[in-house]
Amino acid sequence: MELLDFGLIFGAALLAGALNAIAGGGSFISFPALLVAGMPPIIANATNAFALWPGTLASVRAYRREIQGQQRDLILFSGLSLIGGLLGALLLLYTDEQRFTALIPYLLLFATLVFTFSPQVTRLAHRVVGTSGNKQRILVAVVYLAIAMYGGFFGAGLGILTLAALALLGYTNIHQMNALKTLQALLINGIAVLTFIVTGLIAWTPALVMTVGAMIGGYGGAAIARRINASRVRTVVVWLSIGLTIWFFVRS
């Protein structure tokens, strides 16, 4: 990478960290930036996951109070997160570069649709709740395992899918839902990142540059989150993600 490329990915990580703190969708910025800088797609995916993980860790610390008292679902979701995240990461390792490159536009399209229609997805999940007891928990466990695998494989839109799974369990308190969602993202991405480190998929210099950018952006984003209209930021992310998705389809 040249100096200009490092400036590009640092700026993208800075913006991604701020977006994640305000409205989510940071990966729509940071992952394509790595591709534009010339990094192979699978390594870019792994490096992006590594760079954004510390920001999730900081968010979990902020949600400690909301996480307490949810031990039953905490154990269920955490176990599934670790299993699914590992399986998703291993699936990425066994996917050849050409096939993953061909999948990128479709993965971005899926993530864009999930992000764009996240309120409708969550409301639909609430309406679907009709079964109760063990049958409901088994259904949600199967659905969430697939979500966790997706998170370990790619990850954009993971938080919204997790909120939908929690809605299927009958959750309505958004603070508790966000707390569990953030913790599960930490576990899924954590086990995936560990797998990528062990298998040598992380491009370390770009990863460290992006980590610094994402942490600065996350801190700044959290500081201004209360003063900015998150829905407007979200609208910008939606249109940006649509544009990027179209660009990747045209390019492929």
C-alpha positions in Angstrom: 0.0 0.0 0.0 1.1 3.6 -0.7 0.7 6.5 1.6 -2.5 7.6 -0.1 -4.0 4.2 0.5 -3.2 4.4 4.2 -4.8 7.8 4.3 -7.9 6.4 2.6 -8.4 3.4 4.9 -7.6 5.6 8.0 -10.3 8.1 6.9 -12.7 5.3 6.1 -12.2 3.7 9.6 -12.6 7.1 11.3 -15.9 7.5 9.5 -16.9 3.9 10.2 -16.2 4.2 13.9 -18.3 7.4 14.1 -21.2 5.8 12.1 -21.2 2.7 14.3 -21.5 4.9 17.4 -24.3 7.0 15.9 -26.5 4.8 13.6 -24.5 1.7 12.6 -23.4 0.7 9.1 -19.7 1.4 9.4 -18.7 -1.7 7.4 -20.3 -0.2 4.4 -17.5 2.4 4.4 -14.5 0.5 5.8 -14.7 -2.8 3.8 -15.0 -1.2 0.3 -12.2 1.2 1.2 -9.8 -1.8 1.7 -10.9 -3.1 -1.7 -10.3 0.2 -3.3 -6.8 0.3 -1.7 -6.1 -3.0 -3.6 -6.4 -5.5 -0.8 -7.6 -9.0 -1.8 -11.3 -9.4 -0.7 -11.0 -12.2 1.8 -8.0 -10.5 3.6 -9.9 -7.2 3.4 -12.9 -8.9 5.1 -10.7 -10.3 7.9 -8.8 -7.1 8.4 -12.0 -5.1 8.5 -13.4 -7.4 11.2 -10.2 -7.0 13.3 -10.1 -3.2 12.9 -13.7 -2.6 14.1 -13.7 -5.1 16.9 -12.3 -2.9 19.7 -15.1 -0.4 19.1 -17.6 -3.2 19.9 -15.7 -4.0 23.1 -16.0 -0.4 24.3 -19.7 -0.5 23.6 -20.2 -3.7 25.7 -18.6 -2.0 28.7 -21.2 0.8 28.4 -24.0 -1.7 28.4 -22.9 -3.7 31.5 -26.0 -2.7 33.6 -28.5 -3.8 30.8 -26.7 -7.1 30.4 -27.1 -8.1 34.0 -30.2 -10.1 34.9 -30.5 -11.8 31.5 -28.4 -14.9 32.3 -30.7 -17.5 30.6 -30.7 -15.9 27.2 -27.2 -14.6 27.7 -25.9 -18.2 27.9 -28.0 -19.4 25.0 -27.1 -16.6 22.6 -23.4 -16.5 23.7 -22.9 -20.2 23.1 -24.6 -19.9 19.7 -22.5 -16.8 18.8 -19.2 -18.6 19.5 -20.2 -21.7 17.5 -21.8 -19.8 14.6 -19.0 -17.2 14.5 -16.4 -20.0 14.3 -18.3 -21.9 11.6 -18.7 -18.7 9.6 -15.0 -17.9 9.8 -14.0 -21.4 8.8 -16.4 -21.2 5.9 -14.7 -18.0 4.8 -11.3 -19.8 5.0 -12.5 -22.6 2.7 -14.1 -20.1 0.2 -11.8 -19.4 -2.7 -11.0 -15.8 -3.6 -12.8 -15.8 -6.9 -16.0 -17.2 -5.4 -15.9 -14.7 -2.5 -15.3 -11.8 -4.9 -18.3 -12.9 -6.9 -20.4 -13.0 -3.7 -19.5 -9.5 -2.6 -22.2 -7.6 -4.5 -24.9 -10.0 -3.2 -23.6 -9.9 0.4 -23.7 -6.1 0.2 -27.2 -6.2 -1.3 -28.4 -8.4 1.5 -26.8 -6.2 4.1 -28.2 -3.1 2.5 -31.7 -4.5 2.4 -31.5 -5.6 6.0 -30.1 -2.2 7.1 -32.7 -0.2 5.0 -35.7 -2.1 6.2 -34.5 -2.8 9.8 -37.6 -1.2 11.5 -39.9 -3.4 9.3 -37.7 -6.5 10.0 -38.0 -6.0 13.8 -41.7 -5.3 13.7 -42.3 -8.4 11.5 -40.3 -10.4 14.1 -42.6 -9.1 16.9 -45.7 -10.1 14.9 -44.3 -13.6 14.2 -44.1 -14.4 17.9 -46.9 -16.8 18.4 -45.4 -20.0 19.8 -44.2 -20.2 23.3 -41.9 -22.1 25.6 -39.3 -24.6 24.3 -40.6 -24.7 20.7 -40.1 -21.0 20.4 -36.6 -21.1 21.9 -35.6 -23.9 19.6 -36.8 -22.0 16.5 -35.0 -18.9 17.6 -31.8 -20.9 18.4 -31.8 -22.3 14.8 -32.4 -18.9 13.2 -29.8 -17.3 15.4 -27.1 -19.9 14.7 -27.5 -19.1 11.0 -27.3 -15.4 11.8 -24.1 -16.0 13.8 -22.6 -18.0 10.9 -23.3 -15.1 8.6 -21.6 -12.8 11.1 -18.4 -14.8 11.1 -18.4 -15.0 7.3 -19.2 -11.4 6.4 -21.0 -9.5 9.2 -22.5 -6.4 7.7 -26.1 -6.0 9.0 -25.4 -8.5 11.8 -26.8 -6.2 14.5 -30.2 -5.8 12.9 -30.6 -9.5 12.3 -29.7 -10.1 16.0 -32.4 -7.6 17.1 -34.9 -9.5 14.9 -34.0 -12.7 16.6 -34.4 -11.1 20.1 -37.8 -9.8 19.0 -38.8 -13.4 18.1 -38.1 -14.3 21.8 -40.5 -11.5 22.8 -38.0 -8.8 23.8 -39.4 -5.3 23.6 -37.0 -3.2 25.8 -34.7 -1.7 23.2 -31.9 -1.0 25.7 -31.8 -4.7 26.8 -31.9 -5.7 23.1 -29.1 -3.4 22.1 -27.0 -4.6 25.1 -27.4 -8.3 24.1 -26.9 -7.5 20.4 -23.7 -5.7 21.1 -22.3 -8.5 23.3 -23.1 -11.1 20.7 -21.4 -9.0 18.0 -18.4 -8.9 20.3 -18.4 -12.7 20.6 -19.1 -13.5 16.9 -16.5 -11.1 15.6 -14.1 -12.0 18.4 -14.0 -15.7 17.6 -13.9 -14.9 13.9 -11.0 -12.5 14.3 -9.1 -15.0 16.5 -9.5 -17.6 13.7 -8.3 -15.1 11.1 -5.2 -14.3 13.3 -4.3 -17.9 13.8 -4.6 -18.6 10.0 -2.7 -15.5 9.0 -5.5 -13.6 7.2 -4.9 -10.3 8.9 -2.9 -7.6 7.0 -1.4 -6.2 10.2 -0.2 -2.7 9.2 -3.5 -1.7 7.5 -5.4 -3.3 10.4 -3.6 -1.3 13.1 -4.0 2.0 11.1 -7.7 1.3 10.8 -8.1 0.3 14.4 -6.7 3.7 15.5 -9.0 5.5 13.1 -12.1 3.5 14.2 -11.4 4.1 17.9 -11.0 7.9 17.3 -14.1 7.9 15.2 -16.1 5.9 17.7 -15.1 8.2 20.6 -16.0 11.3 18.5 -19.2 9.7 17.3 -20.3 8.8 20.8 -19.6 12.4 21.9 -21.8 14.0 19.2 -24.5 11.2 19.1 -26.8 13.1 21.4 -26.6 16.3 19.3 -27.1 14.8 15.9 -30.2 13.4 14.2 -29.4 9.7 14.0 -32.2 9.0 11.5 -30.6 11.5 9.0 -27.2 9.9 9.4 -28.9 6.5 8.8 -30.5 7.8 5.6 -27.1 8.9 4.3 -25.7 5.4 5.1 -28.6 3.7 3.3 -28.1 5.8 0.1 -24.4 5.3 0.3 -24.7 1.5 0.7 -27.2 1.4 -2.2 -24.6 3.3 -4.4 -21.8 1.0 -3.3 -23.9 -2.1 -4.0 -24.8 -0.9 -7.5 -21.1 -0.1 -8.1 -20.0 -3.5 -7.1 -22.6 -5.2 -9.3 -21.5 -3.1 -12.3 -17.9 -3.8 -11.5 -18.4 -7.5 -11.3 
